[in-house]
Amino acid sequence: MINLEMTMLALSLLVCTLATAGFLLSLLIKKIELAKVSTWILAIGFLFLTLNLLGAAIHSSGWDNFGSRHFLSIYAWTISGIYLGLQLQTKTRLLGAFISPFILLFLIAAVGQGSDKNLVPPEWQGWLTTFHLVLAIAGEALFVLASAAGAMFMIQNNLIKHKKPGSLGRLLPSLGDLDRINHLGLLWGFPLLTLGMIAGAVYAALVWGSLWPADPKVIWSLAVWIVYGVLLHQRLAIGWKGSRMALLSCVVFALFILSAVVIRFCFSTVHNFI
């Protein structure tokens, strides 16, 4: 079973590499047809990754032997699944040029991890932990999508603003579609992350006797939640959209990634089992 898992993971990495190369090449040679083919290739990679995670779930017997490799694979699986599902509605194929590199990075990191280290220590395992991790991953995956749409929005808007759309401008998704994706990423990502954090807070209260332990990862997560909450509020209540929201989504996501890396490698946290 383990050999089958690794085979599926290796195949998903290979196929995702091909899809990423296809998406980037489609931008270079300005051919939407190549992006369409790359979307189908990514779908095959998603299938291999699904089989990999199903095998891991069967082999793990709950959280046992469910390690950092699987955690990173779930991130890649979630992002690719959300993007592929979105294609049924918007047909924004070239957005894959911004999304697939994230998926590929998670898969590369996953291949470099072992499965002998449990994702969650035995004493912390339970349904609340599962709820917390699954919802947090889904929320963060939607933020990846929102920032990618924001980045492509700024490129397209800049081309239109300078009246030099050319063949690239005609190839990129419309501003309306990109703004809609940015909106959906924030609209669904924030409540999912909120529910995930509530589950984590309830678990902390039951196990540690505190809703918000003084842990760098918890403080960072709360800060991220507040900032994204402000963005969503400004979008829904004030009506921010377009280039302003696209830029802010990219800036906030860049700070989110930077903070995550700094906390992971520079601070001691109870979440260092990931």
PyMOL commands that set and color helices and strands:
alter all, ss='L'
color gray80, all
select helices_A, chain A and resi 2-29+32-60+68-90+93-111+122-124+127-161+166-171+175-207+216-238+242-266
alter helices_A, ss='H'
color red, helices_A
deselect
rebuild
show_as cartoon
